[in-house]
Amino acid sequence: MIIYLSIFLLFHFIVCANSGFTTTKLGPQPIWNATHTDQLRHDLLLNYDKFSRPAQHYNVTTVRFGMVIRHIEFNEFKSTLTVYAWLRMVWNDEKLKWDPSNYGNLSTLHLAEHELWQPDIYLYNSATSTAVNQFGNTHFLVYPDGKVLWVPPTQLTVLCGLDLKNWPFDKQECYMKFGSWTYSGDQIDLLHYDDNPEVGLELIIHNSEWEITKVSQTRSERYYSCCAESYPDITVNMTLTRISTSYKSIIVTPAFVVIILTMLSFGLPPQAGEKIILNACTALIVCLFTLYFTQKLPLMGAETPLIVMFYTSSLYIITFSMVGSVIVITLSRIRHSTSLPWVIKQPLTGKFGKLLRLDNYIDQTLTQNHGVMVEEMREHQGSEFDDGNSDDNHIIKSHLHQNKPNLQKDWILLAAAIDRISFVFYCLLFIVLSIVYSL
């Protein structure tokens, strides 16, 4: 029986061997058709430790850093600048080298960002997080000599000190400082990409309010009190200029209108009550602009913008102008029982009055004075030919005093003189303010 069983197994083995069937080998061999990329990834990453710097501890890993700016956003209320850019970093990974001839001449390998070691390049003056924030998990490009290229799109938000003194014609200086957070210069050395310190602007999408007028990239080494080793960093300095074309029509033009309206109030007649209305409307315009400034500018700042100082100074000037208008209207409208003092009247009717262009008011005053003199002469003549009748003499004098012209023209002359002097004074004052606040 054993003999028959042995013959059967031997026959079965011979038949299976001649039929061409093979057994499947289980283990690390995949059940699909593996490519050269699969084999290379398996060989490189089988025992790869992404948390270990890919060099001996006594060797330096050189990281070359570059940047291409795509877009910028400025938040004046938070004093932050947001830069959308593409970073470029290149370094050598000694654990990722291979011979292309052993892998079908494969010259480039794409690896995910979580699979490899990457330098901890941080933004030192970040306003949100010091890490390089990515829009997505961008891959690395690895080459046979161990060169690793990483081009992540980033959104960088940095703190930027504002100087709003010349707003809206201001320039802002901001910078971004990059460096390794934990490695010293003996372990990671940070250099310019391709030894080129320039920052790329060829792909920039222009901002509607800000323009990058100057950008530079500098490398420096700093020693801290905690450590004896140096820490290299790369600083990107940017000069931003505000595009103020629209502000010229929104802010600067109304400033000239405020000046003109304020000066026009002195050109109205002294009795005109429209002076108060004109000054009130001008003050309302200035108040509306101050509210506009509170919406456009941060309330807390190192310096107040000059244009805001000009508007607030104009509001003070308009207020004093309104007070002067009230005084002028009061002098010209109220009935005065006393004549204008001769010390004031004489220069106003003389050369000083002509210098102030008060000829019309001077003629009216002289005509009034001539009428008063005629009435006084008539009164004097009537007293000489008085026949002694006291009752008739009293009636005549009372009638003459009733017809005596009033002294209002003299006070109107004074009010007009105050208007002309105020016009010259405020004109000079606005010129001084315009020069001071435009420097």
C-alpha positions in Angstrom: 0.0 0.0 0.0 2.8 2.4 0.8 4.5 1.5 -2.5 1.3 2.5 -4.4 1.0 5.8 -2.6 4.6 6.7 -3.3 4.2 5.9 -7.0 1.1 8.1 -7.1 2.8 11.1 -5.5 5.8 10.8 -7.8 3.5 10.6 -10.8 1.6 13.7 -9.6 4.8 15.7 -9.1 6.0 14.8 -12.6 2.7 15.9 -14.2 2.6 19.2 -12.3 6.2 19.9 -13.2 5.5 19.4 -16.9 2.3 21.4 -16.9 4.2 24.8 -16.4 2.4 25.9 -13.1 4.5 27.8 -10.5 3.9 28.7 -6.9 3.4 32.4 -5.8 6.1 33.6 -3.4 4.6 35.5 -0.5 6.6 38.2 1.3 8.0 41.6 0.3 7.5 40.8 -3.4 4.4 42.8 -4.6 1.6 41.0 -6.4 1.5 43.8 -9.1 4.2 44.7 -11.6 6.6 47.0 -9.6 8.2 49.9 -11.4 11.6 51.3 -11.1 10.2 54.2 -9.0 8.6 51.7 -6.6 11.9 49.9 -6.3 13.8 53.1 -5.8 11.4 54.4 -3.2 11.6 51.1 -1.4 15.3 51.1 -1.3 15.7 54.7 -0.2 12.9 55.0 2.3 13.0 51.5 3.9 15.0 52.6 6.9 14.9 56.3 6.3 14.5 58.5 9.5 13.0 61.9 8.6 13.7 63.3 12.0 17.5 62.9 11.7 19.5 65.5 9.8 20.9 63.8 6.7 24.6 64.4 7.4 27.2 63.5 10.0 26.9 65.6 13.1 30.3 67.2 12.3 29.2 68.1 8.8 27.2 71.2 7.7 24.0 71.0 5.7 23.9 74.0 3.4 20.4 75.3 2.6 20.0 77.8 -0.2 17.0 80.1 0.2 15.1 82.2 -2.3 11.7 83.8 -2.7 9.3 84.9 -5.4 6.6 87.4 -4.3 3.2 86.9 -5.8 1.0 89.4 -3.9 0.9 91.6 -0.8 -1.8 92.8 1.6 -1.4 95.5 4.3 -3.6 95.7 7.4 -3.0 99.1 8.9 -5.3 98.5 11.9 -3.3 95.4 12.9 0.1 96.7 11.7 0.6 93.5 9.7 1.8 92.7 6.2 0.7 89.5 4.5 2.9 88.3 1.7 1.9 85.5 -0.7 5.1 84.0 -2.1 6.8 81.0 -3.4 9.8 79.9 -1.4 12.7 78.0 -3.0 15.0 75.9 -0.8 17.7 73.5 -1.9 19.9 71.2 0.2 21.8 67.9 -0.1 20.5 64.7 1.5 23.3 62.2 1.7 20.9 59.4 2.4 19.0 59.9 -0.9 21.7 59.0 -3.5 21.3 56.4 -6.2 22.8 55.2 -9.5 20.3 55.9 -12.2 21.6 53.0 -14.3 20.3 50.6 -11.7 16.8 52.0 -11.9 16.1 52.4 -15.6 18.0 55.7 -15.8 15.5 57.3 -13.4 16.8 60.9 -12.8 14.1 62.5 -10.7 12.1 61.2 -7.8 9.0 62.9 -6.3 8.5 62.5 -2.6 5.8 63.9 -0.3 6.7 66.5 2.3 6.0 64.2 5.2 8.4 61.5 4.0 11.7 63.5 4.1 13.7 65.5 6.5 13.3 69.2 5.9 15.1 72.2 7.5 13.2 74.0 10.2 13.3 77.4 8.5 11.1 79.7 10.5 9.9 83.3 10.1 11.2 85.0 13.1 8.9 88.1 13.1 5.7 86.2 12.1 2.4 87.7 13.3 0.6 84.4 13.4 2.9 81.4 13.6 6.6 81.1 13.1 6.2 78.1 10.8 6.2 78.4 7.0 2.5 78.0 6.3 1.7 76.1 3.1 -1.4 76.1 0.9 -1.0 72.4 0.3 1.3 69.5 0.8 3.8 70.2 -1.9 6.2 67.5 -3.0 10.0 67.4 -3.0 12.1 66.9 -6.1 15.0 64.5 -5.4 17.9 64.0 -7.8 20.5 61.1 -7.9 23.3 63.2 -6.3 21.1 63.7 -3.2 20.0 67.2 -4.1 16.5 68.1 -2.8 14.4 70.9 -4.2 11.4 72.2 -2.4 9.2 75.1 -3.7 6.2 75.5 -1.3 3.7 78.3 -1.9 3.4 80.2 1.4 1.3 82.9 3.1 3.6 84.9 5.4 2.1 87.5 7.9 4.7 89.7 9.6 4.5 92.5 12.1 5.4 95.9 10.5 5.8 99.2 12.4 3.8 101.9 10.7 4.7 105.5 10.2 1.6 107.3 9.1 2.9 110.9 9.4 2.7 111.5 5.7 -0.5 109.5 5.1 -1.8 109.1 2.4 1.5 109.8 0.7 3.5 107.5 3.0 6.1 104.8 2.6 6.4 101.8 4.9 9.5 99.8 5.6 8.9 96.1 6.4 11.1 93.1 6.7 10.9 89.3 6.9 13.6 87.4 8.8 14.1 83.7 8.1 16.4 81.3 9.9 16.7 77.9 11.5 14.8 77.6 14.8 17.0 75.0 16.5 20.1 74.4 14.4 23.1 76.6 14.7 25.4 77.7 11.9 27.6 74.7 12.5 24.8 72.4 11.5 22.7 74.4 9.0 24.2 77.2 7.0 21.7 79.4 5.2 22.8 81.0 1.9 21.2 82.8 -1.0 19.6 80.7 -3.7 22.1 80.5 -6.7 24.2 83.1 -4.9 21.6 85.7 -6.0 20.4 88.1 -3.3 17.6 89.4 -5.4 13.9 88.6 -4.7 11.8 87.7 -7.7 9.0 90.0 -8.7 8.3 88.7 -12.1 5.1 86.8 -11.1 3.6 89.5 -8.8 0.0 90.4 -9.0 -0.1 94.1 -8.2 -2.0 95.5 -5.2 -4.5 98.3 -5.8 -3.2 100.4 -2.9 0.4 99.4 -2.4 3.4 99.1 -4.7 6.7 97.5 -3.9 9.3 100.1 -4.9 12.3 98.4 -3.4 13.1 94.9 -2.2 16.4 93.3 -1.1 17.7 90.2 0.5 20.6 90.2 2.9 22.4 87.4 4.9 23.8 87.9 8.3 25.0 85.9 11.3 24.1 86.7 14.9 25.5 85.5 18.2 23.1 85.1 21.1 24.0 85.2 24.8 22.9 81.6 25.3 25.2 80.0 22.8 28.7 80.3 21.4 27.7 79.3 17.9 26.4 81.7 15.3 22.9 81.6 13.9 22.7 82.7 10.2 19.6 84.3 8.9 18.3 85.9 5.7 16.3 89.1 5.9 14.0 90.3 3.1 13.6 94.1 3.3 10.7 95.7 1.4 9.8 99.4 0.8 6.1 99.8 0.1 4.7 103.1 -1.4 1.0 103.9 -1.2 -0.7 104.4 -4.5 -2.4 107.7 -3.6 -4.0 108.8 -6.9 -7.6 108.5 -5.6 -6.7 110.2 -2.3 -5.8 113.4 -4.1 -9.4 113.8 -5.2 -10.9 112.4 -2.0 -8.9 114.2 0.6 -6.6 116.9 -0.9 -9.2 118.6 -3.1 -11.7 119.1 -0.3 -8.9 120.7 1.8 -8.6 123.5 -0.8 -12.4 123.8 -0.9 -12.4 124.3 2.9 -9.9 127.0 2.6 -11.8 128.8 -0.1 -15.1 128.6 1.7 -13.5 130.0 4.9 -12.0 132.9 3.0 -15.3 133.6 1.1 -17.1 134.4 4.4 -14.9 137.5 4.8 -16.0 138.7 1.3 -19.7 139.0 2.2 -21.1 142.3 3.4 -20.7 143.0 7.2 -24.4 142.9 7.7 -24.9 139.5 5.9 -26.1 136.7 8.2 -25.0 134.2 5.5 -21.5 134.4 7.1 -22.7 132.2 9.9 -24.3 129.7 7.5 -21.3 129.5 5.3 -18.9 128.9 8.3 -21.3 126.3 9.8 -21.4 124.4 6.5 -17.6 124.5 6.3 -17.3 123.2 9.8 -19.7 120.4 9.0 -17.5 119.3 6.1 -14.4 119.2 8.3 -16.3 117.2 10.9 -17.4 114.7 8.3 -13.8 114.3 7.2 -12.5 113.7 10.7 -15.1 110.9 11.0 -13.8 109.5 7.7 -10.2 109.5 9.1 -11.3 107.4 12.1 -12.6 104.8 9.7 -9.4 104.7 7.5 -6.7 105.1 10.2 -5.9 103.3 13.4 -6.8 105.4 16.4 -3.5 104.6 18.2 -0.3 105.5 16.4 3.1 106.9 17.0 2.4 110.1 15.0 -0.8 111.8 13.8 -0.9 112.2 10.0 -0.2 115.7 8.8 -3.4 115.8 6.7 -5.4 115.1 9.9 -3.6 117.8 11.7 -4.4 120.2 8.9 -8.1 119.4 9.0 -8.3 119.8 12.8 -6.4 123.1 12.6 -8.8 124.2 9.9 -11.7 123.4 12.3 -10.2 125.7 14.9 -9.7 128.4 12.3 -13.3 128.1 11.1 -14.5 128.3 14.7 -12.6 131.5 15.4 -13.8 132.8 12.0 -17.4 132.2 13.1 -16.8 134.1 16.3 -15.4 137.0 14.3 -18.4 136.9 12.0 -20.8 137.2 14.9 -18.8 140.2 16.2 -18.9 141.9 12.7 -22.6 141.3 12.3 -23.3 142.7 15.7 -21.3 145.8 15.1 -23.0 146.5 11.8 -26.6 145.8 12.8 -27.0 147.2 16.3 -28.1 150.8 16.6 -25.3 152.8 18.2 -25.9 155.9 20.3 -22.3 157.0 20.4 -20.0 157.8 17.5 -17.0 155.8 16.5 -13.9 157.0 18.4 -11.8 159.4 16.3 -8.6 157.5 17.1 -10.1 154.5 15.2 -12.1 156.4 12.6 -9.3 158.6 11.3 -7.0 155.8 10.1 -9.9 154.0 8.6 -10.9 156.9 6.5 -7.3 157.7 5.6 -4.6 155.7 3.9 -5.0 152.6 6.0 -8.6 152.4 4.9 -7.7 152.8 1.3 -5.0 150.1 1.7 -7.8 147.8 2.9 -9.9 148.6 -0.1 -12.7 150.3 1.9 -13.3 153.1 -0.5 -17.0 152.4 -0.8 -17.5 152.4 2.9 -15.3 155.5 3.4 -17.4 157.5 0.8 -20.6 156.6 2.6 -19.1 157.6 5.9 -17.9 161.0 4.6 -21.3 161.6 3.0 -22.9 161.0 6.3 -20.4 163.3 8.1 -21.1 166.0 5.6 -24.8 165.7 6.2 -24.3 166.0 9.9 -22.2 169.2 9.5 -24.9 170.7 7.3 -27.6 170.0 10.0 -25.4 171.4 12.7 -24.8 174.7 10.7 -28.5 175.0 10.2 -29.1 174.5 13.9 -26.5 177.1 14.7 -28.1 179.6 12.2 -31.5 179.0 13.7 -30.2 179.8 17.2 -28.7 183.2 16.0 -32.0 184.4 14.5 -34.0 183.2 17.5 -36.5 186.0 18.5 -36.4 184.8 22.1 -39.4 182.5 21.9 -38.1 179.5 23.9 -41.0 177.2 23.0 -40.5 177.7 19.3 -36.7 177.2 19.6 -37.3 173.9 21.5 -39.6 172.6 18.8 -37.1 173.4 16.0 -34.1 171.8 17.8 -36.2 168.7 18.5 -37.1 168.4 14.9 -33.5 168.9 13.8 -32.3 166.1 16.2 -34.9 163.8 14.9 -33.7 164.3 11.3 -30.0 164.0 12.3 -28.5 161.0 10.4 -27.5 158.1 12.6 -23.9 156.9 13.2 -24.4 153.4 11.8 -22.2 154.0 8.7 -19.1 154.5 11.0 -19.6 151.2 12.7 -20.2 149.4 9.4 -16.9 150.9 8.3 -15.2 149.3 11.4 -16.9 146.0 10.8 -15.8 146.0 7.1 -12.2 146.8 8.3 -12.3 143.8 10.7 -13.4 141.6 7.8 -10.6 142.7 5.6 -7.9 142.4 8.3 -9.3 138.9 9.2 -9.1 138.0 5.5 -5.4 138.8 5.3 -4.6 137.2 8.6 -6.4 133.9 7.9 -5.0 133.8 4.3 -1.5 134.0 5.8 -2.4 131.4 8.4 -3.6 128.9 5.8 -0.5 129.4 3.8 1.7 128.7 6.8 -0.4 125.6 7.6 -0.2 124.3 4.1 3.6 124.7 4.1 4.1 123.1 7.5 1.8 120.1 6.9 3.1 119.4 3.4 6.7 119.0 4.5 
